[in-house]
Amino acid sequence: MIEIHPPDLPALSRRFPTGSSGPATIGEHVLTTGNGRWWADRAIRPSSVAASCAGYVVLRGVPDALTPETLAPLAGCRIDAPPRFLPALGSAFERLTPWERMTWTLQAGPLPASLPMAVTVRRLEATDTEAVHALGPDASWLSASWGGPAGLAASGHAWAAVGRTSRILAVACTYFRGTRYEDVAVYTVPDRRRHHLALACVTSLCADITARSHTPSWNCSVHNRASRLLAWRAGFRLVREHVHYAVGSPVARDRRLSA
């Protein structure tokens, strides 16, 4: 795939559905925030296009012109693609692992979440960049869709539970922002889990999303029981299940020639 730059994006973005929950939100997020990249199998009249952000890819179109070399830039990502793309993906990468996912949307009120003393929930601001960075490598994925800690802190789309020393204990954010849905992500520091901090942050974030006339959505693995339980307590309900594909390294050239 070759990277497509802003002047050509409006035409490509029409390949993706608008106002949809789930993976399609990635394309809208990349287009509206500038975080992420757009790809196509060729510069003129592409038959396949992709949007990528934070290690996730949405691939749409027709795979007829795709080759292992064309798909190589998508190595190491988690790809949402229709079944017609699976033969091309299977021949391009050393590994193609199905990853069963669930998409939820906010449909009910949240359960109450009481906060410990000296903990407040508030919107993050640009001045919180260092506090987001201090969450460490385990939380680096949380800010990836905003370009890093500075982008997340200044986005206006993150709410955190903050302790007396201004340490961030938990944070919920819009991970991918679409025109109708905003996909929610959450992280709690290990020593403060099971204190309802994540629920309190998600509840505040969802109220903020709803005030923008958008609908909160939730995306998680079918095997992530903790995420599913938190989603239910926050008022999310399942709308559908789907599959992403985790792909490995590109298939070596000598292996392709011997196939």
N, C-alpha and C positions, 0 to 999 in steps of 0.2 A: 504494500500500500504506500502511496505517496501522500505527504501532508498537504492539506488544502488550507489556504490562508483566507482571511476575512472577506475579501471582495467576492469570493465564490461561494460563501457559506449559505446565503439565503436560498439559493437553488437546491443545494444539497440537503438542507434541513427539511425540505418538504418531503423527503423520503421517509421521515420519521413521523409517527402519529403525534399530534399535539393534545395536551390535556389528558394524558393517560398516566395512571399510577404504575409503579414498577420500573423496569429497566429503561423504558422509553424516556423517562425523566432525565436521564443522563445527557441525551442530545440537547434538550432544552437548557439544562444547566450550563453546558459548555458554550452554547450560543449566547446566553444572556449574561453570564458572569465572566467569560473569557478564560476560565480555568479548565484546562483540558485541551484536546487536539481533535481535529477532523481529518479523516483519511478517505481516500478513494483509490480504486484499482487503476485508474488512469485520469489524466487531467481533463480530457475532453470527453464529454458524454460518458461518464463512468457508469458501469453496470452494478457495482457494489460500493457502498459507502459505509463508513464507521465513525462513531464518536467514542473517544476514550477519555477517561478521567479517573484518577486515583486507583489505577489498576483494573478498572472495569471497562468493558467495551460493549457497545451495541452495534451489531453488524446487520445490515439490511441490503436488499436488492436481489440481484441474480448472480450466482457464483460462477457462471460459465467462463469468465475470463480470469478467474483466480488461479494462481500457481503457488507452489511452496515459497518461491522467492517473493511473490507479491504479499503473502500473508506474514512473512518473517517479522516485520516490525511489531506485530501483535503478540510476540512470544512472552510467556510469563504472565499473561492477563487472564481474567475471567470474562468469558465472552458469552453474551446473549445473542443467539442467532437461530433462525428457523431451521428445521431439520434438513432442508435442502443444502445447507452449508456443511453438514457433517462430513461427507466424503472429502471435501477440499481441506477442512480443518484436520481430519485424521491423517491425511497424506503430508501435511505441512509441518506437524509437530510430533516430537517424540512421545508426548503424553497428551491424552484427551480424556479428562475425568469429569463425568457428570456431577453436578453440584445441585442437589434438589433445594429449591427455595420456596418461600411463602411470602405473598404480598398481602398486607393488611391495610385497612383504612380506618380512620377514627369514626366510630359510629355510636359511642356511648360515653357517658360521663366517667371520669376517673375515680378510683377509690381514693379516700383521703390519705394524705401523706404528712405525718407530723415530723417536724424538724427538730434535731437536738438544739439545745441552747447554744447561742453564739454562732449559729449557722444561718446564713441568709441566702436566698435565691434571687439572682438578678441577671440582667442582660450583660454579656461581656462587652468590653469596649477596647479600643486600640491600646489603652494603657495596660491592659491585662496580657499583653503579648508574652512577657517573661513568665508569667504564671502559667500560661498554656504550655510554653516550652518546658517548664519545670515538671510537667507531667511525665516527661521522659519518653524513651523510645517505644515503650509498650503502647503509648497513646498517640504515636505519630500518625497512624492511619486516620485518626479523627479529623485532623486538619488538612489531610491530603487533598480533599476535593475543593479546598479554598486556597491552595498554594502554600500552605504551611501555617504555623502559629499566628503570624502577623495577619494573614488574610482571614483566618477564622475569627480572631479577636475583633477585627475591624468590620466584619461582615454585617453585624447587626442581626445575625441569625443564630446566635448561641446564647444559652442560658446556663448559669453555673451555680452550684452550691458552694459558697465561699465561707471559710472559717475565720476565726478572729484575727489570724495573722495574714489574711488575704490569700491563703493557700486555697487553690481550687481542689475541692473534694470530689466533685462530680460535674459533668457537663453534658448537656444535650444540645444538638445542633441540627439545623437543616443540612443534610449531607448533599443532596441533589435538589435544586430548586427548579420546578417546572412552572408552566403557565397556570396550572390548576392545582397540582399536587406538589407537596414538599416532603421528600423522603427524610425520615428522622434517624439520627444515630446518637448513641449515648455511651459514655464511659465513666466509670467510677474507680477511684484509686483503690487498690486492693485492701488497704486497712480500714476502709470506711464502707465496705459493701454490707448489704443486709440492714442498712440504717434508713432505707426509704429515700435516700438522696436522689437516686436516679429517677424515681417516680415523681418526686417534686420538681425536678428539672424538666422532665418530659411534659408534665402538666403545664408548666409555665410556657414552655416553647409552643405547645399545641394551642394554647390560648392566643399566643402571638400570631401564629400561622393563621388561625381562624379569623383573627381581626384583619388580616390582609385579604380576606375572602378566598383563601386557599384551603385545601383539605390536607391534613397530615396523613402521611402513609408510612408504612413500616415494612422493611424487607429483611428477612433472616433465613438462616438454614433451618430445614425441618428438624435437624438434630440438635438445635440450640434451644434446649428447654428453658434456660434462664431468660433468654430473649423473648421467647413466646409468652412466658408467664408475665414478664414486665409489660409487654404489649397489651395483653388482656387486662391487666390491672389499670393501665392508662386509658382504656376505653377503645382500643383497636380491635377489629374483628376481621377474620380471614375472608378474603375475596377470591383468591385463586392461588394455585401452585404452579411453578414453572421450573425450568432447568437452565442453569448456566453451565458453561464448560470451562474448567481450568485447564489451560494448555501449558505445555512445558517448553523446552528449547526447540528451535527449528530442527527439522530432520537434516542430518548431515548430507552434503551433496553426493558423496560417494555411495551412500545408502540409497538415495533416490535413483542414481544411475544403475544400481544393481537390481532395483525392484522390477 
